[in-house]
Amino acid sequence: MVIGAGGGGMIGQTTGEIFVLCIDPNRRNEGIGSMLLDAITKQQKQYDATEQWVSVQKGNDKGIPFYEARGFQLEHEQDGYGNGENDAYISLRYRRPL
């Protein structure tokens, strides 16, 4: 049974990005998300990352407080990735120094 998954990568010489971080809703608040984020961060630091970015959908009442509690700060809003002509999803771009 999968209880969580995460992935990230380098989007610049010293810039890491969290691409995905998902936890089984029944297993939240057990530290699983923090462990996954820590593992991704450790790997990105090995590739000389000095900052880390993540996109969170506006209104995500689980993701926003999670990232803010770990030092991410809102930098700006932008249209959601893959928005179609009639879509109005907004991504919040968060950043933290490493």
C-alpha positions in Angstrom: 0.0 0.0 0.0 1.3 3.4 -1.0 0.9 6.0 1.8 2.7 8.9 0.1 4.8 9.9 -2.9 6.9 12.9 -3.7 9.2 14.1 -6.5 11.3 17.1 -7.3 14.2 18.2 -9.5 16.5 21.0 -10.4 15.0 23.8 -12.5 18.2 25.9 -12.5 21.8 25.7 -11.4 21.0 26.3 -7.8 17.2 26.1 -7.9 15.2 23.1 -6.8 11.4 22.5 -7.4 9.0 20.2 -5.6 6.9 18.8 -8.5 4.5 16.6 -6.5 3.9 15.7 -2.9 0.9 13.5 -2.1 -0.2 11.7 1.1 -3.0 9.3 1.7 -5.7 11.5 3.3 -6.2 8.9 6.0 -2.4 9.1 6.9 -2.1 12.9 7.3 -0.5 14.5 10.4 1.9 11.5 10.8 5.0 13.3 9.5 5.0 11.5 6.2 4.9 14.6 4.1 7.7 16.2 6.1 9.8 13.1 5.6 9.2 13.1 1.9 10.0 16.8 1.6 13.1 16.4 3.7 14.3 13.6 1.4 13.7 15.6 -1.7 15.4 18.6 -0.1 18.4 16.6 0.9 18.9 15.3 -2.7 18.5 18.8 -4.1 21.1 20.2 -1.7 23.5 17.5 -3.0 23.1 19.1 -6.4 23.9 22.5 -4.9 20.4 23.9 -4.5 20.2 27.1 -2.5 16.5 27.7 -3.0 13.4 25.6 -3.5 10.1 26.4 -5.2 6.7 24.8 -5.2 3.4 25.5 -6.8 0.2 25.1 -4.8 -3.3 25.6 -6.1 -5.0 28.6 -4.7 -7.5 27.5 -2.0 -5.5 24.3 -1.2 -6.2 24.4 2.6 -3.9 21.4 3.3 -0.9 22.3 1.1 -0.6 26.0 1.8 -0.2 25.7 5.6 2.1 22.7 5.2 4.5 24.6 3.0 4.2 27.9 5.0 5.0 26.0 8.2 8.3 24.8 6.6 9.5 28.2 5.6 8.1 28.7 2.2 6.9 32.2 1.4 4.4 33.3 -1.2 6.2 35.0 -4.1 3.4 35.4 -6.7 0.3 34.0 -8.3 0.1 32.8 -11.9 -2.3 30.9 -14.1 -2.4 27.2 -13.4 -0.3 25.0 -15.5 -2.3 23.4 -18.3 -5.3 25.8 -17.9 -7.6 25.5 -20.9 -9.4 28.3 -22.5 -12.3 28.1 -19.9 -10.2 27.3 -16.9 -9.4 29.8 -14.2 -7.1 27.8 -11.9 -4.5 29.9 -10.0 -1.2 28.5 -8.9 0.5 30.1 -5.9 4.3 30.1 -6.3 6.1 29.6 -3.0 9.9 29.8 -2.4 12.2 29.2 0.5 16.0 29.5 0.8 17.9 26.3 1.6 
